[in-house]
Amino acid sequence: MHLENSKIIVVKIGSSLLVDEKFRIRKKWLISFAQDIKKLKSKNKKIIIVSSGAIALGCKKMNYREKNLKLDKSQAIASIGQIELMNLFLQTFSKLKLNISQILLTLDDTEERRRSINAKRTFENLFQLNYIPLVNENDTIATSEIKYGDNDRLASRVAQITNADTLVLLSDVDGLFTKNPKIFKDAKLIREIRNLDKDIENIKTRGITKFGSGGMNTKIEAAKICNLAGCNMIIANGLYLNPINKIIKKNYCTWFISKISKLQARKKWIISSVSPKGELVIDDGAKKALNKGKSLLAAGIKKVIGRFKKGDHIKILDNKRKEFARGLSSFSSDEISKIMGCHSNEIEKILGYVSKSEVVHKDDMVEL
């Protein structure tokens, strides 16, 4: 496996990579990381960065030293640190003429279907504008206890909803080992995991899954999410300068290889969704367009059956009422009833607000 084969790459960095034990910002490391990102961008890679560090930088700003902050206090500190974090990235990345944007997400945003579709579209538009999305967990409104640098699961969800090829988790260890490398000198790095459940089970029987300050268990959970999404995952040591370049040149890391393709994962997810909420009957012209891999537009819709919301799972029927596709609707049933049969450039005038042109986007549709 090779990282350079990936088109969409999500990179997760923990707060320990940005700030050292004495709360000093590791500026030299961040500059080298930005250089790596610029190199990937020059090869037409789409990059998303998931970064921890808001609480760490908030503590630095407020001169706090305690890590066991209560939830309400840590949320306030995160709010202060968020601006510090974005300023740090902005100052560093702008020197290399790299554009960054901010997206704040909670796990609910990535797990609730309608919100995840909106998030996916935002990422796609930022790619088109040549911006690098910088994602942080929305710590200021998180309802569960906030832990330092634990964004592994969020990063895997971001990889899932953006159809990423590879998620890179930059950690403080070189990858997954046969034993705890900090205790056993004969511990060996596992270069590839192809059967996650079977291979990890063998390691668990030796009782050595909990090592690395980032928490290896959360990384295994992230790998499971990626595996189901058709996304490969890497655990690598991020403490080196130019950590991404080191992965590309040395490949000294652990690869978790997904057994299914992204397309298979997407289709499986849509087909296995809960029972469809409604149906759309379309004309022959629209059916031909869908057969050619096009999105479903309002002009080709003849009838709306049932009541459903934006983001709901629906059936697509042909003129003979035979189901031939399923997908996720970009509009509610009420909206589609108003715009069906109309051209896309009329939608804004009819609904009174700017909206998408596709009723069901081709990426959110599966032909049966």
N, C-alpha and C positions, 0 to 999 in steps of 0.2 A: 504493500500500500504506500501511497505517496500523497502528501498534502497538496502538491501542485496540480493534482488531477481534480481537485475540488473547485467548483464554481462559486458556491455560497459557503462561507466559513464563519462560524460563530466562535469568538474567542472570549473565554471567561478569565478574568484576573481577580485575584483575592486582594484584600486590603494589605496583607503582609508583603505583597510585591510593591505596593505604592508607598507604604510607610514602614520604617524599621521599628525595632523594639523601643527606641527612644523617641518615637513619634516624629522622626525626621523624614521628610519627603525624599524618596529615592529618585531624584530628578534625572540622574544619568541613565538609570534603568528605563524610565519612561520615554526619554528621547530615543534610546535604542529600540524600544518597542514600537514607537511611532515610525522609525525608519523601516522596521519590518513590515508594518502595515502599508507604508508607501510602496514598498517593493511588490507586495501582493496586489495592490491596486493597479500598478503599472502592467500587471499581467491579466488585467480585466477581471479580477476576483471581486465578488461582492462581500464586503466585510461588515459584521456586526460585532460590537464589543459589549460584553456584559461585565460591568465593573462594580465590585464592592468598594468600600472605603468612605462612604458618607459619614458614618458614625466615628470612624477613626480620625477623619479630618475635622469633624465637629469637636471631638475631644481635644484635639491639638489646638484648635482655635480658642476654645473655652478653658484651656489648661486643665482639663480633667485627666486624671490618671486611672480612675477606677473602671474596670471592665464590666463589673456586675451592676450596671445601671438598671433601674426599674423601667418598665415598658414606657410609661408616659414621658419619663426623662430622656430615654434613648430616642424616642420619636422626635422630641424637640431638638436634641443634639443632631439627629440625622437631617433635620430641616436646615440647620445652620451649616452642616458639613456638605450638604448637596451642592450649594453654590460654590464652596471651596473646591469640590471635586470637579465640577464642570469648568471652572476657571483654570484649574490645573491642566486639564486636557485641552482646553481651548488655546491656552498660551503655548503649550508644547506642540500640538498638532498644526496650528496655524503657521508656525515657523517652517514647516515642510509643505505648506499650502494644501493641507488636508482639511476638508470641511467636516465638522461634526454637528450632530443634532442630539437632542435628549429625548428619551422615551422612558417614562416612569410606569412600571407595571407591577401588579400583584399577581400571585399565582392564579387568582380567580379570573383575571383578565385573559389569561392564556388557556384556561380550562373551560370557560363558558363559551360555547360555540360562536354566538353572535359577536361577542367582544373580541374573540380571537381572529375572526374574519376581518373586522375593522383594523385590528393591529397589523395583520398581514398586509392589507392594502397600504397602510402607512409606511411600512418597511419598503414595499415595492416602489412607492412614489419617491421615497428618499433615495433609493438606488438610482432612479431615473434622473434625479436632481444632482447626482454625484456627491451625495452626503453619506457619511458613516454614522449609522445610528449607535448611540451610546446608551445602553439600557441599564437602569438601576432598579432594584426592587423599591417599591414605593414605601419605604420604611416609615414615613410620617403618618401613614394611615393603616399600617399593618396591624392585625389584631393578635397575631401570635408573637411569642417572645422573639426578639431580634438577636441573632447571633452574628458574631464577627465573621465576615468573609464567606458566609454560607449561602451562596447564590447558585450552587450547582444545579439544583432542580429547576430553578427559574431559567437558567441558561439552556437546559435541555428542552424545556417547553418552547423557548424562543426558537431553538433549532427546529423543533417539530412544526410550529406554525408557519415558519418561513421556508419550509422545504429545504433546509440547509443540507449540504453534502457531508460536512464534518463539523463537529463541535470539538474545540480544543480547550481542555481544562488545564490552565497553568497552575501548578501546585508547588509545594516545597519538597516534593519527592520526585524521583525520575519516572515513576509509574507504579504499576502493581507488581509486587514481588512475591516469590514463593514463601518467604518468611519476612518478618520485620527487619529491614536492612539496618535499622538503628540499634538492633540488639544482636542479630546473627550475621557474622561476616560471610557465611556461605550462602546468604540469600541471593537468589538470581532474579533478574528482571524478566517478567513475562512479556514478550514482544507482541504477541497477538492473542486475543480472546475471540474465538469464532462461535463457540457454543456457550453463551453467557451462563445459563443456569447450571449446566454440567461442570464447566470449568471453575466457576466461583464456588460451587458446592464442595469441590475437592479442596479448595483453599480454606473454606470455612471449617472443614473437619479438623484442620490443624490449629484452629483458634487464633488466627492472626489477621483478621480483617480490619481491626481497629489500629491503624497507624497512620502517621502523617497528621499534622495539626489541622489540615483542611477537613479531615474526617473522611476516611476511605469509604465508609458505608454510604454517605450521601453521593459520592461519585459513582458507586455501583448502581444506585437508584437512578441516577442521571443516565447511565449507560443503558439501562433497561428501557427508559423512555425513548432514547435515541434509536435503539434496536427496533422497536415497534414502528418507528417513523421512517425506517429505511435510511437512517443517518448514521455514519460512522462516528466514533468518538476517540479522542486521544487524551491520555493523562501524561503530562510531561512536566519537567522541572522548569519553572518560570523564573527562578532566582538568577539565572545567568543573564548577561547582557545579550541583546538580540535573540531572545528565546525562540521566536518563530523560525528564524533563519537556522538556528541550531537544530530544530526538529527536521527541517528540510534537508540539511546537509548530513547530519549524523543519524537521524531517525532513531535516537536512543530514547524510547518512550514505549508506552503500552497502547496498542490499537485495539479498539473494540469494533469488530467488523459486523455490520448488520447483515442478516441472512436474506433480507428482502429489499427490493428496489424502492425508491421514493414513490414511484408511480403505483406500485403494488400496495404500498402502505396507505397512500392517499385513497385508492379505490376501496381498499378493505375498510378504512375508517368510514367512508361515506356509505358503503353498502351495509355495514354493520351498525349504522346509526339507528336510533330508536325509530319506531314506526313513523313513516312519512306523515306530515301534518296536513298536506294538501296535494292538489294535482294541477298541472297546466296542460291544456290541450293546444297543440301547435299545428301550423299548416305544413304542407309538403315542402315549401321553400325553406322553411326554418329547419326541417328535418334533414334536408340535404346539406345545409350549412353545418349542422351539428356533426353529421357523418364525416365532414371534411375537417373536423377539429375546431370549429368556430364556437364562439359563445352564443348563448340564446339572447336575442334582442326582443324588445317589446313588440316590434312590427310583426313578428311571426306568431304571436300568441292569439289564439281564438277564444279561449274560455278559461276561467279560473274556478276551480272546485275546492271548497273547504276554506277555512280561515287559518291563516298562519302569519307568523312574524318574520321580520328580516332575520336571515341566518338559519331559518328552519329548514329541515330536510323535506324535500318534495319529490313527487313523481312527475315525469314528463311523458305525456301521451301523444301519439300521433293522431291524425284525422279519424282513424278507425277505432280510437280509444284503446289502442294497444300500447302498453308501457314499453318504452325502449331506452329510457335513461332515468337517472336519479341525480339530484344535485342539491346544493344549498342556495336558497334564494337570497338575492341582494335587496329585495323589496318585500314589503308585507303584501298580503292578499288584497287589501284595500287599495294600496298604491298601484298594484298591477292591474286591477280592474279599471282604474282611471287611465292608465297609459297603454294598455294592450292595443295592438294594431297601429300604434303611432310610431313615427320615426324618433330616433334617439335625441335629435336636436330639439324635439318638442317637449321632452320630459320636464325640463326646468320650468317652462311656461305653464304646463298643466299642473304640476305639483306645487309650484310656488317656491321651490328651493333647489339648489344645485344637488344633483345626485349622480350615481354611476350610470353608464350607458348600457351595461349588460345586466339583464334580469338574473341570469345564472351564468357566472363566469366559467370559461372552459376548464380552469383549474379546479373548480368546485363541482365538476360534473363527471359522471361515469355512465358510459353507454353499456346497456345490458346485453 
